[in-house]
Amino acid sequence: MTILAALAVSLLLAADTPVPSLLGYPPCSTAEAFNPGENADLALRREIALEACRVPLALGTGDVEALLGDENFAFEVDGEELVIARRGSDLVNGVLNTRLAPVASAEGLFASRFRMARLNAGLLTFYVISIDGDRINMDATFSWRGPDAPLVPEEDDEGELAGELLETVLWSEALGETRRLRVYLPPGHDAGNSYPAVFFTDGEAENVARRLEPEMLAGRLPAMVLIGALAGQAGIVEDRSDLAGDLRNVDYLPGGSGTLNRFDAHLTFFADELVEHALENWGISPDPALRGVFGYSSGAAFSLQAGFRRPDRFGHAFSMSTGHGPINDAGTAPDNAARFYFTAGRYESLFMYHARISAAALDAAGYDVRFETFSTGHTREADTIMLIPFLRDAFGVD
């Protein structure tokens, strides 16, 4: 998933924060004073709100100007508090997705102070963006690492893979269009063998392969086939401009997006047509227990639902920063229930909320659930850290 796609999703979901407004970085005093009574859902929202909330800025115009210097964006970490300042725009994205407060008597100057839980372990990434009509422009990125932050695995963007990367297409009867695929086959791949397989939203097979292949070659992961289906118009051969709206969310989110809903048709494509194609062509295991579905953000909402609704196809569902469309009631786990893996950042409030209520519902229904939390926002550090441990837990070592 591209950074800009993630930003678009975070902006969309920020406008869909439930009432009471505890999931959009409220004043800490508001969250502290809020009494949820016996309402477990409101208690959860309050708990999440206190992980990242606003405190008084306590800086004058001169202090903010000094922090910025000659730049248009700056931040400062002091203990458990984070100050962010900007000129010309109030938008903040990445570790937080919100708007800064205007600085009094200073036109075009914005700043806010946030209290952030466990910031000593923080992995903060800031996306400095501008919006021009419907276009989101990435102007710069900044990062900060706390002294107790976990290591984030690096990948070799330039090196040659020992395995094979394929770019191919597949006609979908369910969607009435041709979908673009990216596929990674491990070194020495033989279509007559049977391999564990992971199906990725947003076509992420190549990027993921660069992290996983060294683990496969070292024997720390089994050789596996990685299958990525691209999203939105970029994932469709035909021009679908006749379909108004965000095609990625229309496909990934239960209920669709706006007035268009292709979720059920896309699930049929992903779970039936794509899995059958992979079985016929790339030697993936016929056992659902050796197959998984992976997604991030809106893709995580889809992977969550795919594992929940289609355990006959996917024995493992990896839901990283779960987007809109959580599971509120999971009933009773079936005998062939998928296993569920979640990550979420303390500072991505709404995504944490979706992940927490889904994980709780699944756990109460008897599903096998694993949940890992990090001091991050709606950025990719958490799932980058947990991808290999989750896959090792799911598929073991060859």
C-alpha positions in Angstrom: 0.0 0.0 0.0 1.4 3.4 -0.9 1.9 6.1 1.7 -0.5 8.4 -0.1 -3.2 5.7 -0.1 -2.8 5.3 3.6 -3.1 9.1 4.1 -6.3 9.1 2.0 -7.8 6.4 4.2 -6.7 8.1 7.4 -8.3 11.4 6.3 -11.5 9.5 5.4 -11.8 7.7 8.7 -10.9 10.8 10.7 -14.2 12.3 9.4 -16.0 9.1 10.6 -15.1 9.2 14.2 -17.9 7.9 16.4 -19.7 10.0 19.0 -18.6 10.8 21.7 -15.5 12.2 20.0 -12.8 10.3 21.9 -11.0 8.8 19.0 -9.7 12.0 17.4 -7.0 13.2 19.9 -9.3 15.1 22.3 -8.0 17.3 25.1 -6.6 15.0 27.8 -8.7 16.7 30.4 -11.9 15.8 28.4 -10.9 12.2 28.2 -9.9 12.0 31.9 -13.2 13.6 32.9 -15.4 11.4 30.7 -17.4 8.8 32.7 -18.3 5.8 30.5 -20.4 4.3 33.3 -21.0 0.6 32.6 -20.6 1.0 28.9 -17.7 -1.1 27.9 -17.4 0.4 24.4 -17.2 3.9 25.8 -14.7 2.7 28.3 -12.5 1.4 25.5 -12.7 4.6 23.6 -11.7 6.5 26.7 -8.8 4.2 27.3 -7.6 4.6 23.7 -8.0 8.4 23.9 -5.7 8.7 26.8 -2.9 7.0 24.8 -2.6 10.2 22.6 -4.4 13.4 23.6 -3.9 17.1 23.6 -2.6 19.3 26.4 -2.2 23.1 26.5 0.5 24.3 24.1 2.2 26.5 26.7 4.2 28.2 24.0 4.0 31.8 22.7 4.3 32.9 19.1 8.0 33.6 19.5 8.6 30.1 20.9 6.8 28.5 17.9 8.7 30.6 15.5 11.9 29.6 17.2 11.0 26.0 16.9 10.3 26.3 13.2 13.3 28.5 12.4 13.5 28.7 8.6 11.4 25.6 8.1 7.7 25.1 7.5 7.5 22.0 9.7 9.1 21.1 13.0 8.5 18.8 16.0 10.0 18.4 19.5 9.8 15.5 21.9 10.0 16.2 25.7 9.4 13.2 27.9 5.9 12.0 27.2 4.9 15.1 25.2 5.2 16.0 21.5 5.0 19.5 20.1 4.3 19.8 16.4 4.4 23.1 14.5 3.6 24.1 10.9 3.5 27.1 8.6 0.9 27.5 5.9 -1.1 24.4 6.8 -2.7 22.9 9.9 -2.5 19.3 8.6 -0.6 16.6 10.5 -0.3 13.1 9.1 1.6 9.9 9.9 2.1 9.3 13.6 -1.0 11.4 14.2 -3.7 12.2 11.7 -5.3 15.5 12.8 -5.2 19.3 12.6 -3.0 21.7 14.6 -4.5 24.6 16.4 -3.9 28.1 15.1 -1.4 30.1 17.0 -2.9 33.3 18.3 -2.0 36.6 16.6 0.1 34.7 13.9 -1.6 34.2 10.6 -0.7 30.9 8.9 1.1 29.5 12.0 -0.2 26.3 13.7 1.0 24.3 16.7 -0.3 21.8 19.2 1.1 19.8 22.1 0.2 16.1 22.6 0.7 13.7 25.5 1.7 10.4 24.1 1.8 7.1 26.1 5.1 5.2 26.2 6.8 7.7 23.9 10.2 6.4 25.1 9.5 3.4 22.8 8.1 5.5 20.1 8.7 5.1 16.4 7.3 8.4 14.9 7.0 9.1 11.2 5.6 12.4 10.1 4.2 12.9 6.6 4.1 16.6 5.6 1.4 16.8 2.9 -0.5 19.4 1.0 -3.9 18.9 -0.6 -4.7 20.3 -4.0 -8.3 19.6 -4.8 -8.6 15.8 -4.8 -4.8 15.3 -5.0 -2.6 14.6 -2.0 1.0 15.7 -2.4 3.8 14.4 -0.2 6.1 17.3 0.5 8.5 15.7 3.1 8.9 13.0 5.7 10.5 13.1 9.1 11.1 10.5 11.7 12.1 10.1 15.3 13.1 7.0 17.3 12.7 6.7 21.1 15.6 5.3 23.2 13.6 2.1 23.9 12.0 1.7 20.5 12.2 -1.8 18.9 14.3 -2.4 15.8 12.5 -2.1 12.5 13.8 -4.7 9.9 15.4 -3.1 6.9 15.0 -4.4 3.3 17.3 -4.4 0.4 15.5 -2.3 -2.3 18.3 -2.7 -4.8 19.5 -6.3 -4.5 18.4 -9.1 -6.9 16.0 -11.6 -5.6 16.9 -15.3 -5.9 13.3 -16.2 -6.4 11.1 -15.1 -9.3 8.8 -12.1 -9.5 5.8 -12.3 -11.9 3.5 -9.6 -13.1 0.4 -11.1 -14.6 -3.4 -10.6 -14.8 -6.5 -12.6 -14.0 -10.0 -12.1 -15.4 -12.6 -11.9 -12.7 -16.2 -13.0 -13.5 -17.3 -11.7 -10.1 -16.1 -8.2 -10.8 -16.4 -8.2 -14.5 -12.9 -6.9 -15.1 -9.2 -8.0 -15.4 -7.2 -7.7 -12.2 -3.4 -7.1 -12.0 -1.3 -9.5 -9.9 2.2 -9.5 -8.5 3.5 -12.9 -7.5 6.7 -14.1 -5.8 7.9 -17.7 -6.3 10.7 -18.9 -4.0 14.1 -20.1 -5.2 13.9 -23.5 -6.7 10.1 -23.3 -7.0 8.4 -26.4 -8.5 4.7 -26.0 -9.3 4.4 -29.8 -8.7 5.2 -29.2 -5.0 2.9 -27.8 -2.3 3.9 -24.4 -0.7 2.4 -22.3 2.0 1.0 -19.1 0.5 0.1 -15.6 1.6 -2.4 -13.5 -0.3 -1.7 -9.8 0.0 -4.0 -6.8 -0.6 -2.5 -3.8 -2.4 -0.2 -6.0 -4.5 2.6 -6.0 -1.8 4.3 -9.3 -2.8 7.5 -7.7 -4.1 8.2 -5.5 -1.1 7.4 -8.3 1.3 9.5 -10.8 -0.6 12.6 -8.7 -0.1 12.2 -9.1 3.7 11.1 -12.7 3.6 13.5 -14.3 1.1 16.5 -14.0 3.4 14.5 -15.8 6.1 13.5 -18.5 3.7 17.1 -19.0 2.5 18.4 -19.2 6.1 15.7 -21.8 7.0 14.0 -19.5 9.5 10.8 -19.5 7.3 9.5 -22.2 4.9 9.7 -21.4 1.2 6.4 -19.8 0.4 4.5 -18.3 -2.5 3.4 -14.7 -2.1 0.5 -13.4 -4.2 -0.4 -9.8 -4.3 -3.6 -8.4 -6.0 -3.2 -4.7 -6.7 -6.0 -2.3 -5.5 -8.1 0.4 -7.1 -7.8 1.5 -10.7 -4.1 0.6 -10.6 -5.2 -3.0 -10.1 -7.6 -3.1 -13.0 -6.6 -3.4 -16.6 -9.8 -1.8 -18.0 -10.7 1.8 -17.4 -13.3 1.9 -14.6 -13.7 5.6 -14.4 -17.4 4.9 -14.9 -17.4 3.8 -11.3 -17.4 6.9 -9.1 -15.6 6.8 -5.8 -12.5 5.3 -4.2 -12.3 1.9 -5.8 -9.9 0.6 -3.2 -12.3 1.2 -0.3 -15.2 0.1 -2.4 -13.6 -3.3 -2.8 -12.1 -3.6 0.7 -14.6 -2.2 3.1 -17.8 -4.1 4.2 -20.6 -1.9 3.0 -18.3 -0.3 0.4 -17.6 3.5 0.3 -20.2 6.1 -0.5 -22.9 4.8 -2.7 -20.8 2.0 -4.3 -20.3 -1.4 -2.7 -18.2 -4.2 -4.4 -17.1 -5.9 -1.2 -18.9 -9.2 -1.8 -17.8 -9.4 -5.4 -14.2 -8.6 -4.5 -14.3 -11.3 -1.7 -15.4 -13.8 -4.3 -12.6 -12.8 -6.6 -10.0 -12.9 -3.8 -11.2 -16.1 -2.0 -12.4 -18.2 -4.9 -11.1 -17.0 -8.3 -7.6 -16.0 -7.2 -7.1 -18.9 -4.8 -8.2 -21.4 -7.5 -5.9 -19.7 -10.0 -3.0 -20.0 -7.6 -3.8 -23.7 -6.9 -3.7 -24.4 -10.6 -0.6 -22.5 -11.5 1.8 -21.9 -8.6 1.7 -25.0 -6.5 0.2 -23.5 -3.4 -1.0 -25.8 -0.6 -4.6 -27.2 -0.9 -4.8 -27.0 2.9 -6.3 -23.7 4.1 -4.2 -24.0 7.3 -1.2 -23.3 5.1 -2.7 -20.2 3.5 -3.0 -16.7 4.9 -4.5 -13.3 3.9 -2.7 -10.1 4.8 -3.7 -6.5 4.7 -2.9 -3.0 6.1 -5.4 -0.3 6.9 -8.5 -0.7 4.6 -6.7 -3.8 3.3 -6.6 -5.0 7.0 -10.3 -4.6 7.2 -10.6 -6.8 4.1 -8.1 -9.5 5.4 -10.0 -9.6 8.7 -13.3 -10.2 7.0 -11.8 -12.7 4.5 -10.4 -14.8 7.3 -13.7 -14.5 9.3 -16.0 -15.3 6.4 -13.9 -17.7 4.4 -12.0 -20.0 6.7 -12.4 -22.6 4.0 -9.9 -20.6 2.0 -7.7 -18.8 4.5 -6.5 -20.4 7.8 -4.7 -17.2 8.9 -5.7 -13.6 8.7 -3.2 -10.8 9.3 -4.9 -7.5 10.0 -2.4 -4.7 10.4 -3.9 -1.4 11.6 -7.5 -2.5 11.0 -9.6 -0.1 8.9 -13.3 0.6 8.9 -15.6 -2.5 9.1 -14.7 -4.2 12.4 -16.2 -7.4 13.7 -18.5 -6.7 16.7 -20.1 -10.1 17.2 -18.2 -13.2 16.1 -20.8 -15.8 17.2 -19.1 -19.1 17.9 -15.9 -20.1 16.2 -16.4 -23.0 13.7 -14.2 -26.1 13.8 -12.2 -24.8 10.8 -11.8 -21.3 12.3 -9.0 -19.1 11.0 -6.3 -17.7 13.3 -6.2 -14.0 13.6 -3.1 -11.7 14.0 -3.4 -8.0 14.7 -1.1 -5.0 15.1 -2.1 -1.5 15.9 -0.3 1.7 17.0 -1.1 3.5 20.3 -1.4 6.8 18.3 -3.7 5.6 15.5 -6.8 5.9 17.7 -9.6 4.8 15.3 -7.6 1.9 13.8 -6.7 0.8 17.3 -10.4 0.9 18.2 -11.3 -1.3 15.2 -8.6 -3.8 16.0 -9.4 -4.0 19.7 -13.1 -4.5 19.3 -12.6 -7.1 16.6 -10.0 -9.0 18.5 -12.2 -9.0 21.6 -15.2 -10.3 19.7 -13.1 -13.0 18.1 -11.5 -14.0 21.4 -14.9 -14.2 23.1 -16.2 -16.5 20.4 -13.3 -18.9 20.9 -11.0 -17.9 18.0 -7.2 -18.0 18.3 -6.1 -14.3 18.4 -2.7 -12.7 18.7 -2.4 -8.9 19.2 0.7 -6.8 19.3 0.8 -3.0 20.1 3.5 -0.5 19.4 4.1 3.2 20.1 3.4 4.2 16.5 0.7 5.9 14.4 -0.9 5.0 11.1 2.5 4.2 9.6 4.1 0.9 8.7 6.6 0.2 11.5 4.4 -2.2 13.5 3.5 -4.6 10.7 7.1 -4.4 9.4 8.3 -5.6 12.8 5.7 -8.3 13.2 5.4 -9.7 9.7 8.1 -12.3 10.1 7.2 -13.4 13.7 3.6 -13.7 12.7 4.4 -15.8 9.6 6.7 -18.0 11.7 3.9 -18.5 14.2 1.5 -19.4 11.4 3.6 -21.6 9.2 6.6 -22.7 11.3 10.1 -23.3 10.0 10.8 -25.6 7.1 
